[in-house]
Amino acid sequence: MNRGASLASGDILLFLHADTLLPPDALAMVRSCMNNAFNVAGAFDLGIRTDRRIFRITERYVALRTRLTRIPYGDQAIFMRREYFEEIGGYKDIPLMEDVEIMQRIKKRGDRICIVPKKVMTSPRRWEQEGILFCTLRNLVVQFFYYLGVSPERLAKFYRS
């Protein structure tokens, strides 16, 4: 992501996962968020591209978690001002949770993260391949242990096993 940011030419950086689609009017919404001088970064709500109802629970959980913590995750299409991104040193070079880490730094500084109430649509592939329950529980366990201070390197081994 740091490499992509170094090659980008705009004043606003948007970090989009390969399996995630932006809503049609996403760029206008990003501009609107960034037009507010108090906002330094932002992200969208999470949507999952499937008709399966179980995924609506995941979407609601993520929306609630994001609003309570003000820490969106990478699959929510994080964006921020280039100048700010460079000022804070970009993403840390860690194998997992780099999205959470950068958002925590922003929040810790007391800077404002805008949450766009429109959904990006991400692929359900991983949940479907690994099993919805297993994938969801594993993600929750990884998040929990990260917040307890377990290193991203250790968590990456668990996550990928």
Backbone torsions as a table, in degrees:
resi	resn	phi	psi	omega
1	MET	NA	-38.5	176.4
2	ASN	-62.9	-39.5	179.0
3	ARG	-63.2	-45.3	177.7
4	GLY	-60.6	-41.5	178.9
5	ALA	-63.1	-37.6	-179.2
6	SER	-68.8	-25.4	179.9
7	LEU	-90.4	-18.4	-178.1
8	ALA	-71.9	154.4	-176.9
9	SER	-113.5	-6.5	-175.4
10	GLY	-85.4	170.6	177.9
11	ASP	-83.2	-17.6	178.4
12	ILE	-120.6	131.2	178.3
13	LEU	-102.9	136.3	176.8
14	LEU	-124.8	124.2	-177.6
15	PHE	-104.2	109.2	-172.4
16	LEU	-117.9	124.0	175.8
17	HIS	-66.7	148.4	-176.3
18	ALA	-61.3	-27.0	-177.7
19	ASP	-100.4	19.3	-177.3
20	THR	-120.3	136.1	178.7
21	LEU	-109.8	138.5	176.6
22	LEU	-81.8	152.3	172.6
23	PRO	-67.0	157.1	-174.9
24	PRO	-53.7	-37.4	-176.5
25	ASP	-102.0	26.4	-174.1
26	ALA	-58.8	-45.1	-176.0
27	LEU	-64.6	-36.2	176.2
28	ALA	-65.7	-37.9	179.4
29	MET	-69.1	-38.3	176.5
30	VAL	-62.3	-47.8	179.2
31	ARG	-59.1	-42.1	179.9
32	SER	-60.7	-45.2	177.0
33	CYS	-61.0	-46.4	-175.0
34	MET	-75.6	-15.8	174.7
35	ASN	-70.1	-21.0	174.3
36	ASN	-80.4	113.2	-174.7
37	ALA	-59.9	-21.6	-179.8
38	PHE	-76.7	-24.2	-179.7
39	ASN	-82.8	129.6	177.3
40	VAL	-107.9	-20.3	-177.5
41	ALA	-154.3	173.3	178.0
42	GLY	-170.1	180.0	178.2
43	ALA	-164.6	170.7	179.9
44	PHE	-102.2	168.9	167.9
45	ASP	-71.4	156.9	-179.4
46	LEU	-94.6	132.7	170.6
47	GLY	-123.3	152.2	179.8
48	ILE	-121.4	125.8	-173.7
49	ARG	-74.3	78.2	176.1
50	THR	-162.7	156.2	177.0
51	ASP	-90.5	-4.7	-177.4
52	ARG	-66.6	125.4	-174.3
53	ARG	-62.7	-29.7	-177.8
54	ILE	-58.2	-31.6	-179.0
55	PHE	-73.0	-19.9	175.7
56	ARG	-66.0	-31.2	176.9
57	ILE	-64.6	-44.8	177.9
58	THR	-60.0	-44.7	179.4
59	GLU	-60.2	-43.4	-179.8
60	ARG	-66.3	-41.0	177.8
61	TYR	-60.5	-46.1	-178.8
62	VAL	-64.1	-42.0	178.8
63	ALA	-61.4	-44.2	179.1
64	LEU	-65.4	-47.9	179.8
65	ARG	-58.7	-43.1	-178.3
66	THR	-64.7	-42.1	-179.3
67	ARG	-71.4	-35.2	178.8
68	LEU	-73.5	-42.0	-175.4
69	THR	-92.9	-22.1	-172.5
70	ARG	59.9	30.1	178.2
71	ILE	-124.7	90.7	175.4
72	PRO	-74.9	159.1	179.0
73	TYR	-104.5	167.5	-174.0
74	GLY	-58.3	-31.8	-179.4
75	ASP	-74.5	4.0	176.4
76	GLN	-101.1	14.9	177.7
77	ALA	58.5	69.3	179.0
78	ILE	-65.1	140.1	174.4
79	PHE	-137.8	156.2	177.0
80	MET	-163.9	163.8	177.3
81	ARG	-66.5	134.5	180.0
82	ARG	-57.3	-46.2	-178.3
83	GLU	-57.3	-42.1	179.5
84	TYR	-68.0	-44.9	178.7
85	PHE	-54.8	-45.0	179.7
86	GLU	-69.5	-38.9	179.6
87	GLU	-60.1	-39.3	-178.4
88	ILE	-89.0	1.4	176.0
89	GLY	86.3	15.6	176.4
90	GLY	66.0	-159.4	179.2
91	TYR	-76.9	143.5	172.3
92	LYS	-73.1	147.3	179.8
93	ASP	-84.4	78.4	179.2
94	ILE	-127.7	152.9	-172.6
95	PRO	-77.8	-11.0	-175.9
96	LEU	-159.9	150.3	176.2
97	MET	70.4	17.1	179.1
98	GLU	-64.8	-30.9	177.0
99	ASP	-67.6	-43.8	178.8
100	VAL	-66.2	-42.3	-178.3
101	GLU	-59.7	-46.0	-178.3
102	ILE	-68.2	-38.0	178.4
103	MET	-67.9	-35.7	176.1
104	GLN	-64.0	-41.0	178.3
105	ARG	-61.4	-42.8	179.8
106	ILE	-62.0	-47.8	-179.2
107	LYS	-62.9	-42.6	-179.3
108	LYS	-61.3	-33.4	177.7
109	ARG	-72.4	-12.7	-178.9
110	GLY	85.4	14.8	-179.7
111	ASP	-87.9	158.2	-168.6
112	ARG	-96.8	133.5	178.4
113	ILE	-112.8	121.5	-178.9
114	CYS	-87.3	130.0	175.7
115	ILE	-107.1	114.9	-179.8
116	VAL	-80.0	124.6	-176.2
117	PRO	-80.6	34.9	174.3
118	LYS	-120.5	148.5	-175.5
119	LYS	-92.9	134.0	160.2
120	VAL	-80.7	158.1	-178.8
121	MET	-117.9	116.6	-178.3
122	THR	-107.8	159.3	-178.0
123	SER	-73.1	141.7	175.2
124	PRO	-86.8	6.3	-171.9
125	ARG	-47.8	-54.0	-175.6
126	ARG	-62.0	-44.8	178.5
127	TRP	-60.0	-42.5	-177.3
128	GLU	-70.6	-37.2	179.3
129	GLN	-71.5	-42.5	-174.7
130	GLU	-91.7	-14.0	-175.4
131	GLY	99.1	131.9	-175.4
132	ILE	-59.5	-48.2	-177.1
133	LEU	-65.2	-48.5	-179.3
134	PHE	-59.7	-49.5	-176.6
135	CYS	-62.2	-44.8	-179.3
136	THR	-64.8	-46.6	179.6
137	LEU	-64.9	-41.7	177.8
138	ARG	-59.7	-44.7	179.5
139	ASN	-62.1	-41.5	178.3
140	LEU	-64.8	-40.7	178.5
141	VAL	-63.8	-45.0	178.8
142	VAL	-60.2	-46.4	179.2
143	GLN	-60.5	-45.9	-179.0
144	PHE	-58.7	-49.5	-177.9
145	PHE	-70.3	-30.6	175.0
146	TYR	-62.8	-45.8	179.7
147	TYR	-65.9	-23.8	175.3
148	LEU	-81.3	-8.1	176.7
149	GLY	105.0	6.7	176.3
150	VAL	-67.6	137.8	-174.7
151	SER	-65.9	145.7	176.7
152	PRO	-59.3	-29.8	178.8
153	GLU	-64.7	-45.0	177.2
154	ARG	-66.6	-41.6	-179.9
155	LEU	-64.9	-35.4	178.8
156	ALA	-62.3	-39.1	177.7
157	LYS	-62.4	-44.8	178.1
158	PHE	-64.8	-44.9	-176.0
159	TYR	-61.1	-40.5	-175.5
160	ARG	-88.7	-7.3	-178.4
161	SER	-83.4	NA	NA
